[in-house]
Amino acid sequence: MAKQTTFKTGLAEGFSKKLNRAVNVQLEAKASEIAQDAVMLSPVYSGAYVKSFSFKVNNTSATGRGQTSRSSNKSSTPDFEKQQGLSNLDGDISSIFSDPNIKIKTLTLRNDSPHAKLVEDGPIKTAPNGVKVFAQIRNKHG
């Protein structure tokens, strides 16, 4: 005689939640790598550009942080500026992943500094053809 057991739909739902959490752990690690690369690759003059990076999730249309620099305000502490930029991104990552059940469709790195296009595409004094921060990140992280 045949034997059987039936599993309720809750089994599939629980398994799906575990998979989603596992994926989010990997996404959070990847976001941290991207954040570190964005900051490392960024030039620092006043610190405004490196502190203007932000992460947005699921194609939100809201703008991120953007700081304006003034040409006479050269930073004497570029490493400190980079640390502040990384801290901003770490805060974004923590906020996004604070809900372990969040369903992430897209994760967007953006820079809303008024001079972000100049840094990316040039001309700036140290890189007449631009620094290509976003292009380098796309090449490395897909």
Secondary structure as GFF3:
##gff-version 3
##sequence-region A 1 142
A	DSSP	alpha_helix	9	41	.	.	.	ID=ss1
A	DSSP	three_ten_helix	50	52	.	.	.	ID=ss2
A	DSSP	beta_strand	53	57	.	.	.	ID=ss3
A	DSSP	alpha_helix	78	96	.	.	.	ID=ss4
A	DSSP	beta_strand	107	111	.	.	.	ID=ss5
A	DSSP	alpha_helix	116	121	.	.	.	ID=ss6
A	DSSP	alpha_helix	133	141	.	.	.	ID=ss7
###
